[in-house]
Every structure is written in structure tokens, then in C-alpha cells.
């Protein structure tokens, strides 16, 4: 963070000259004026990660060799080395709060649509603050930081992480959020910011995880216009299944109607289906802090846009609550 101090000061002066509202507030690598949108950062794309690892002489251990061996100790040794190597981006000591990309090393990504479209926020920033090591250097090294958001969230989810070993010897982290309620099971596969650091500190199974709605972003094209979307989170497997008997078509239709009716009116545009363009919605994944009870840490962020996935998230947020949550 201290290395960016001079650049941040210059940007603040430039923004102050270009705006009548005065300089924006810098908060651990993010700007308060666009804070909710900037909270939707995610892990880097595979190509960006590969370039970073090459440039910094690091390597990913994602292959364990011959999967036909029955030597479990040999497998576990390779997996342990993989996890050690895979934790390259965890900073040593406190650098920034978990809601900031600055608390991890390496590149990140943002959902970006070209032609550009605005981010529509569904959360309000109640409070945001950082405590610098030196009061005279507010954009320098930090002691702590927190933000309090007011918005829509769903709590009580479980988080489970495992390492899948495929026939070709490739190893992949598999992480899911799940919730069982009203006779249904919701399941969301997603990529945490730092799965190796998360599981080392907190284990592979977490409870009472929250999913918090940040906002939406549209991808609109005029007739004949070309565009591109970059920074999309990795494809996720999202589902909602009846835990008991099969549901007939009439019952399924009635359930869908009830879900649509129970969605808070303010969220109707988030899950709107009667549109002829793509609309992404972005969500934070949060878990209670081990050090600060009653406050939460960021686990990750994911985007949803497909019709089926939006319907699943709509059914999940039909039972959402509105309130404040503090992230450190």
C-alpha cells in the first residue's frame, strides 16, 4: 500500500480539480465514491494468473502424476506441496482489510462490459474507514479498516471445500455454498479469493455464511454493434433441488409464481427475465471474523447472469433479509 501512496495523492488532486464535489476518499485501494461497485473484484483470469506466476518465478502445482498409484502418502505429499505453492498471494502480516484487493498479492479482475455500462448498486455504504499507521499518511500503510453496508442478504449457508483429483492427474479445488430450507437444497459453486489460506486458517467446512447482493451490470448492444465482456467469474454450477419426491409441472409452476410474488419489489429488476440483453448480478460471500465477533470477512465474490442461474438466485433471495453488515 505504501508504494502506491504517491500515485494515489496525484489521482486525488486530479479528481479534485475535475470535480466540484472535492477529492474522493481513498480506502485501502478503493474509492468511496464508487465503493460498492469496486467491492466486486474477483481472482484473476487464468491467463493473467499464468503471466503473473511467470513474471514472479512462481509455479502452480496442479498435477500429481500417475493416479493409478495406491500410495496415499505420496498423493498427500504432493497435495501438501501444491497447497503451499498455491498460497503465493497471501500477504505476510496485516496489509489491508479483506474487502480490499490489496490484502492479497497478485492480479485481480473486474467484470467489464464494452461498450461500457454503469454498475447499478443495490447496497448503501453506511460507514467506511481505514486507520493508517501514521496519521500524517492517510493513504499509506494501514492498521485496520472496516465498511458497513446496508442491503439484501441471505444467511445460514454452509461452505465446503475439497480437492478433486481427475484421471489425468490434474488437481482442482472444488468449493460450494449450500443451504437446505423449505424442503429444498440450494448449491452454488464458486471460487474463493484465497482457498489455500482460507482452509488453512478455518478448515474446509464453514457454517453461517452470508451471500450479500452488491448490484447489477448490463451488457447492451445496438443492432450491428459488437462488444465484449471481460472479467467474468469462472463458470459456476448453481442449482436448487427438491429434497423429497419429484415435483410435477403444475406444482413447479405454482412454486415459481410464489417465488416471484415473494421477491422484494426493490429486487424485481435484479432478476427480471423480460429483457433482451444480458444482466449480471454480483454477490459477496462473507463469514464472521474469528478476531472481531459480530463483524465479517470477505471470502469471495461471484457473478450470475444465465436465465437458469438467475432463477435459482431469485428463489434464494425470496427469503432474504435487509439489514446492516460490517466487513473487516
VEXDREN-2710 file (C-alpha; in Angstrom, 1 decimal):
% VEXDREN-2710
k/r/px/py/pz
1/UNK/0.0/0.0/0.0
2/UNK/2.8/2.4/0.9
3/UNK/4.2/2.0/-2.6
4/UNK/1.0/3.4/-4.1
5/UNK/0.9/6.5/-1.8
6/UNK/2.4/9.0/-4.3
7/UNK/0.3/7.8/-7.2
8/UNK/-2.9/8.0/-5.0
9/UNK/-2.1/11.6/-3.9
10/UNK/-1.7/12.6/-7.6
11/UNK/-5.0/11.0/-8.6
12/UNK/-6.8/12.6/-5.7
13/UNK/-5.6/16.1/-6.7
14/UNK/-6.6/15.4/-10.3
15/UNK/-10.1/14.3/-9.3
16/UNK/-10.5/17.3/-7.1
17/UNK/-9.6/19.6/-10.0
18/UNK/-12.1/17.8/-12.3
19/UNK/-15.0/17.8/-9.9
20/UNK/-16.9/20.4/-7.9
21/UNK/-17.6/17.8/-5.2
22/UNK/-14.0/17.8/-3.9
23/UNK/-11.5/14.9/-3.7
24/UNK/-12.8/11.4/-3.3
25/UNK/-11.8/9.4/-0.3
26/UNK/-9.2/6.7/-0.8
27/UNK/-10.0/3.5/1.2
28/UNK/-7.4/0.7/1.1
29/UNK/-7.1/0.7/-2.7
30/UNK/-10.7/1.6/-3.4
31/UNK/-12.6/4.9/-3.9
32/UNK/-15.5/5.7/-1.6
33/UNK/-17.5/7.4/-4.4
34/UNK/-17.7/4.1/-6.3
35/UNK/-17.1/1.7/-3.4
36/UNK/-20.0/-0.8/-3.9
37/UNK/-19.0/-1.5/-7.5
38/UNK/-15.3/-1.7/-6.6
39/UNK/-16.1/-4.4/-4.0
40/UNK/-17.0/-6.7/-6.8
41/UNK/-13.3/-7.7/-7.6
42/UNK/-12.5/-11.3/-8.2
43/UNK/-9.5/-13.6/-8.6
44/UNK/-7.5/-13.2/-11.9
45/UNK/-8.3/-14.9/-15.1
46/UNK/-6.2/-18.0/-15.9
47/UNK/-4.1/-16.1/-18.5
48/UNK/-3.4/-13.2/-16.1
49/UNK/-2.5/-15.6/-13.3
50/UNK/-0.2/-17.5/-15.6
51/UNK/1.6/-14.3/-16.7
52/UNK/2.0/-13.2/-13.0
53/UNK/3.3/-16.5/-11.9
54/UNK/5.8/-16.5/-14.8
55/UNK/6.9/-12.9/-14.1
56/UNK/7.5/-13.6/-10.4
57/UNK/9.2/-17.0/-10.8
58/UNK/6.4/-18.9/-9.1
59/UNK/4.7/-22.0/-10.2
60/UNK/1.3/-23.7/-9.7
61/UNK/1.4/-27.4/-8.7
62/UNK/-1.8/-28.7/-10.3
63/UNK/-0.8/-32.2/-11.3
64/UNK/0.0/-35.1/-9.1
65/UNK/1.2/-37.6/-11.8
66/UNK/0.1/-41.2/-12.0
67/UNK/-3.4/-41.5/-10.5
68/UNK/-3.3/-45.3/-10.6
69/UNK/-0.9/-45.5/-7.7
70/UNK/-2.3/-46.5/-4.4
71/UNK/0.4/-44.8/-2.4
72/UNK/-1.9/-42.3/-0.5
73/UNK/1.1/-40.8/1.4
74/UNK/2.7/-39.9/-1.9
75/UNK/-0.6/-38.2/-3.1
76/UNK/-0.9/-36.3/0.2
77/UNK/2.7/-35.1/0.0
78/UNK/2.1/-33.7/-3.5
79/UNK/-1.2/-32.1/-2.4
80/UNK/0.6/-30.5/0.6
81/UNK/3.2/-29.0/-1.7
82/UNK/0.5/-27.8/-4.0
83/UNK/-1.3/-26.0/-1.2
84/UNK/2.0/-24.4/-0.1
85/UNK/2.8/-23.2/-3.6
86/UNK/-0.8/-22.2/-4.2
87/UNK/-0.8/-19.8/-1.2
88/UNK/1.5/-17.4/-3.1
89/UNK/-0.9/-14.5/-2.9
90/UNK/-1.5/-14.3/0.8
91/UNK/0.3/-11.3/2.3
92/UNK/2.6/-11.6/5.3
93/UNK/1.1/-9.7/8.2
94/UNK/-1.7/-7.2/8.0
95/UNK/-1.8/-5.1/4.8
96/UNK/-5.4/-4.3/4.2
97/UNK/-9.0/-5.4/5.2
98/UNK/-10.4/-8.4/3.5
99/UNK/-12.8/-6.3/1.4
100/UNK/-9.9/-4.7/-0.4
101/UNK/-8.0/-6.4/-3.2
102/UNK/-4.8/-5.0/-1.5
103/UNK/-4.8/-7.7/1.2
104/UNK/-3.8/-10.3/-1.4
105/UNK/-0.8/-10.3/-3.7
106/UNK/-1.1/-10.5/-7.5
107/UNK/-3.6/-9.6/-10.1
108/UNK/-7.4/-9.4/-9.8
109/UNK/-10.3/-9.0/-12.3
110/UNK/-13.4/-6.9/-12.6
111/UNK/-16.5/-7.6/-14.7
112/UNK/-16.2/-5.1/-17.5
113/UNK/-18.6/-4.6/-20.4
114/UNK/-17.6/-2.9/-23.7
115/UNK/-19.5/-0.7/-24.7
116/UNK/-19.4/0.5/-21.1
117/UNK/-22.5/0.4/-18.9
118/UNK/-22.9/1.6/-15.4
119/UNK/-23.0/-0.5/-12.2
120/UNK/-26.3/-0.3/-10.5
121/UNK/-25.8/-0.6/-6.8
122/UNK/-28.3/-2.3/-4.5
123/UNK/-26.4/-1.6/-1.3
124/UNK/-25.7/1.6/0.7
125/UNK/-22.5/2.5/2.4
126/UNK/-23.3/3.4/6.0
127/UNK/-19.7/3.8/7.1
128/UNK/-16.3/3.3/5.7
129/UNK/-13.0/3.9/7.4
130/UNK/-9.3/3.0/7.5
131/UNK/-6.8/3.6/10.2
132/UNK/-3.3/4.4/8.9
133/UNK/-0.2/3.6/10.8
134/UNK/0.8/7.2/10.5
135/UNK/-2.0/9.8/10.9
136/UNK/0.0/12.1/8.5
137/UNK/-0.1/9.5/5.8
138/UNK/-3.8/8.5/5.3
139/UNK/-3.0/6.7/2.0
140/UNK/-0.1/4.8/3.5
141/UNK/0.3/1.5/5.5
142/UNK/-2.8/0.6/7.5
143/UNK/-3.5/-0.7/11.0
144/UNK/-7.2/-1.6/10.3
145/UNK/-10.2/-0.9/8.1
146/UNK/-13.9/-1.6/8.0
147/UNK/-17.0/-0.9/6.0
148/UNK/-20.6/-1.1/7.0
149/UNK/-23.1/-1.9/4.2
150/UNK/-26.9/-1.9/4.3
151/UNK/-28.6/-4.2/1.8
152/UNK/-30.1/-7.5/0.9
153/UNK/-28.5/-10.8/2.1
154/UNK/-29.2/-14.4/2.8
155/UNK/-27.5/-16.1/5.8
156/UNK/-27.2/-19.6/7.2
157/UNK/-25.3/-21.2/4.2
158/UNK/-22.6/-23.8/4.6
159/UNK/-19.3/-23.7/2.8
160/UNK/-17.4/-26.9/1.8
161/UNK/-14.1/-27.2/0.1
162/UNK/-12.4/-30.3/-1.3
163/UNK/-9.6/-31.2/-3.8
164/UNK/-10.7/-33.2/-6.8
165/UNK/-8.2/-35.5/-8.5
166/UNK/-9.0/-36.3/-12.1
167/UNK/-8.0/-39.3/-14.2
168/UNK/-5.2/-37.3/-15.9
169/UNK/-3.7/-36.4/-12.6
170/UNK/-5.0/-32.8/-12.5
171/UNK/-5.9/-31.4/-9.1
172/UNK/-8.6/-28.8/-8.7
173/UNK/-10.1/-27.1/-5.7
174/UNK/-13.9/-27.6/-5.6
175/UNK/-15.8/-25.1/-3.4
176/UNK/-19.6/-25.0/-2.8
177/UNK/-22.1/-22.9/-0.8
178/UNK/-25.2/-24.8/0.2
179/UNK/-28.4/-24.2/2.0
180/UNK/-31.2/-26.6/3.0
181/UNK/-34.6/-24.9/3.6
182/UNK/-38.3/-25.4/2.9
183/UNK/-37.6/-28.9/1.6
184/UNK/-35.1/-27.6/-1.0
185/UNK/-31.3/-27.6/-1.3
186/UNK/-29.5/-24.7/-2.9
187/UNK/-26.0/-25.2/-4.2
188/UNK/-23.6/-22.6/-5.5
189/UNK/-20.1/-23.5/-6.8
190/UNK/-17.7/-20.5/-6.7
191/UNK/-14.0/-19.6/-6.4
192/UNK/-12.9/-18.1/-3.1
193/UNK/-10.3/-15.3/-3.2
194/UNK/-7.7/-17.4/-1.4
195/UNK/-8.8/-21.0/-0.9
196/UNK/-5.5/-22.2/0.4
197/UNK/-5.3/-19.5/3.1
198/UNK/-9.0/-19.9/3.9
199/UNK/-8.9/-23.6/4.5
200/UNK/-5.6/-23.4/6.4
201/UNK/-7.0/-20.8/8.8
202/UNK/-10.6/-22.0/9.1
203/UNK/-10.8/-25.6/7.8
204/UNK/-12.7/-27.0/4.8
205/UNK/-16.2/-26.6/6.3
206/UNK/-17.7/-23.3/7.4
207/UNK/-21.2/-22.5/8.7
208/UNK/-23.5/-19.5/8.8
209/UNK/-22.0/-18.0/5.6
210/UNK/-23.8/-14.9/4.1
211/UNK/-24.4/-14.0/0.5
212/UNK/-24.8/-10.3/0.0
213/UNK/-26.1/-8.6/-3.1
214/UNK/-23.9/-5.8/-4.4
215/UNK/-25.6/-4.8/-7.7
216/UNK/-26.1/-5.4/-11.4
217/UNK/-24.4/-4.6/-14.7
218/UNK/-25.9/-4.8/-18.2
219/UNK/-24.4/-5.8/-21.5
220/UNK/-26.3/-3.9/-24.2
221/UNK/-25.6/-3.8/-27.9
222/UNK/-27.3/-1.8/-30.6
223/UNK/-28.2/-3.5/-33.9
224/UNK/-25.0/-4.4/-35.7
225/UNK/-22.8/-3.3/-32.8
226/UNK/-20.0/-5.5/-31.5
227/UNK/-19.0/-5.8/-27.9
228/UNK/-17.0/-7.8/-25.4
229/UNK/-17.3/-8.9/-21.7
230/UNK/-14.2/-9.5/-19.7
231/UNK/-13.5/-10.3/-16.1
232/UNK/-16.4/-12.7/-15.7
233/UNK/-16.1/-15.1/-12.7
234/UNK/-15.4/-18.7/-13.6
235/UNK/-18.4/-20.7/-14.7
236/UNK/-20.4/-21.8/-11.7
237/UNK/-22.7/-24.7/-11.1
238/UNK/-25.8/-23.3/-9.4
239/UNK/-28.8/-25.4/-8.6
240/UNK/-32.0/-25.7/-6.5
241/UNK/-33.4/-29.2/-6.0
242/UNK/-36.3/-30.7/-4.2
243/UNK/-35.0/-32.9/-1.4
244/UNK/-38.0/-35.2/-1.5
245/UNK/-40.3/-36.5/-4.3
246/UNK/-40.3/-35.4/-7.8
247/UNK/-42.3/-32.2/-8.4
248/UNK/-44.9/-32.3/-11.2
249/UNK/-45.1/-29.4/-13.7
250/UNK/-48.2/-27.8/-12.2
251/UNK/-46.6/-27.7/-8.7
252/UNK/-43.4/-26.4/-10.1
253/UNK/-45.3/-23.6/-11.9
254/UNK/-47.1/-22.7/-8.7
255/UNK/-43.8/-22.6/-6.8
256/UNK/-42.2/-20.3/-9.3
257/UNK/-45.2/-18.0/-9.1
258/UNK/-44.9/-17.9/-5.3
259/UNK/-41.2/-17.1/-5.5
260/UNK/-41.8/-14.3/-7.9
261/UNK/-44.5/-12.8/-5.7
262/UNK/-42.3/-13.1/-2.6
263/UNK/-39.3/-11.3/-4.0
264/UNK/-39.0/-7.8/-2.5
265/UNK/-40.2/-5.3/-5.1
266/UNK/-37.0/-3.4/-5.0
267/UNK/-35.2/-6.5/-6.3
268/UNK/-37.5/-7.2/-9.2
269/UNK/-35.2/-5.6/-11.7
270/UNK/-32.2/-7.7/-10.5
271/UNK/-34.0/-11.0/-11.6
272/UNK/-36.0/-9.5/-14.4
273/UNK/-36.5/-12.0/-17.3
274/UNK/-38.3/-9.8/-19.7
275/UNK/-35.3/-8.1/-21.1
276/UNK/-33.4/-8.7/-24.5
277/UNK/-29.9/-8.1/-23.1
278/UNK/-27.6/-9.8/-20.5
279/UNK/-27.8/-8.6/-16.9
280/UNK/-25.2/-9.7/-14.5
281/UNK/-25.7/-9.5/-10.7
282/UNK/-22.7/-9.6/-8.3
283/UNK/-22.6/-11.0/-4.8
284/UNK/-20.2/-11.0/-1.9
285/UNK/-19.6/-14.2/0.2
286/UNK/-19.0/-13.3/3.9
287/UNK/-18.2/-15.3/7.1
288/UNK/-18.0/-14.0/10.7
289/UNK/-14.5/-12.9/11.6
290/UNK/-12.5/-15.0/14.1
291/UNK/-11.0/-12.0/15.7
292/UNK/-13.9/-9.5/15.6
293/UNK/-17.1/-11.1/16.7
294/UNK/-20.2/-9.6/15.1
295/UNK/-18.2/-8.5/12.1
296/UNK/-17.5/-10.3/8.9
297/UNK/-14.7/-11.1/6.5
298/UNK/-14.8/-11.5/2.7
299/UNK/-14.5/-15.0/1.4
300/UNK/-15.1/-14.2/-2.3
301/UNK/-17.3/-12.7/-4.9
302/UNK/-19.3/-14.3/-7.8
303/UNK/-21.4/-13.1/-10.8
304/UNK/-24.6/-14.6/-12.1
305/UNK/-26.3/-13.9/-15.5
306/UNK/-27.7/-17.1/-17.1
307/UNK/-31.5/-17.5/-17.0
308/UNK/-31.4/-20.7/-15.0
309/UNK/-28.9/-19.4/-12.5
310/UNK/-30.8/-16.1/-12.1
311/UNK/-33.9/-18.1/-11.3
312/UNK/-32.0/-20.1/-8.6
313/UNK/-30.7/-16.9/-7.0
314/UNK/-34.2/-15.4/-7.3
315/UNK/-35.6/-18.3/-5.3
316/UNK/-32.8/-17.9/-2.7
317/UNK/-33.3/-14.2/-2.3
318/UNK/-37.1/-14.7/-2.0
319/UNK/-36.3/-15.4/1.7
320/UNK/-33.6/-12.7/2.0
321/UNK/-33.4/-10.1/4.8
322/UNK/-32.5/-6.4/4.7
323/UNK/-30.0/-5.0/7.2
324/UNK/-26.5/-3.8/8.0
325/UNK/-23.3/-5.9/8.0
326/UNK/-19.8/-4.7/8.9
327/UNK/-16.8/-6.2/6.9
328/UNK/-13.3/-6.0/8.2
END
